[in-house]
């Protein structure tokens, strides 16, 4: 997603870095998103007299019309639903558009926009965005190199801190020599016997894996965390991606009847199984659970 100033730079400098980003969209290598407000702002600014040395008014209309056809249109949010996080209030719509379009990168050369700090928002200069788009991983297309800080901020923002804290505690237990004694604190009681029996297999198949940051909730009390092989680096997906075939799952169950342990931030989530997903109908509801 490019901000208004980046599109202006692309319009007045067809061989520049910003224009290269637009060209990638023309080639079908990336997806651009715009909104009515962004297009109106772009046309209004380019119509200013100072840009006549580069573009006629007809050129401006052609550029905006072409962009309208090229990019995906996303409607603007009502102002009262827009995050107020920017030093320049006129930039707040960019954050809402980034979220609603599920964009991967917001590209801007504006210092105020680059300084925005908001969970899940990745803002980069045009040259840095081009470099990021050159990244390639052995798993295929649709990935950017990310960071642990970005990943955990996303988990927090989307309200999934508890379930990942529970899974992380489970992994920590697997790393301990006395895991047999600690498993009762991190797994569903009815599965404890199986986990103790298969501990060696579980260690071999979990400790060399990462996890994706968006669990799938099969029901309010059952969720799945994807566990792909170790990717070597922190990855961010830019849309629909295909994970390796040997990706497995952690089936998680909400256990409000079990006491929360001191210092444990798992929000009553426990690990039910590792491997294939276990359908909710095959999992006994916890005593006293009220959806």
Secondary structure as UniProt FT lines:
FT   HELIX           4..12
FT   TURN            14..15
FT   HELIX           17..26
FT   TURN            27..28
FT   STRAND          33..34
FT   HELIX           36..46
FT   HELIX           49..51
FT   TURN            52..54
FT   HELIX           57..70
FT   STRAND          72..73
FT   HELIX           79..81
FT   HELIX           89..91
FT   HELIX           92..100
FT   TURN            101..102
FT   STRAND          106..107
FT   HELIX           111..114
FT   TURN            119..120
FT   STRAND          123..124
FT   HELIX           126..133
FT   TURN            138..139
FT   STRAND          143..145
FT   HELIX           148..157
FT   TURN            158..159
FT   HELIX           161..174
FT   TURN            177..178
FT   HELIX           179..182
FT   HELIX           183..185
FT   HELIX           189..191
FT   HELIX           192..197
FT   HELIX           199..206
FT   TURN            207..208
FT   STRAND          216..219
FT   TURN            220..221
FT   STRAND          222..227
FT   STRAND          235..237
FT   TURN            245..246
FT   STRAND          248..254
FT   TURN            256..257
FT   TURN            262..263
FT   TURN            267..268
FT   STRAND          269..275
FT   HELIX           280..282
FT   TURN            287..288
//
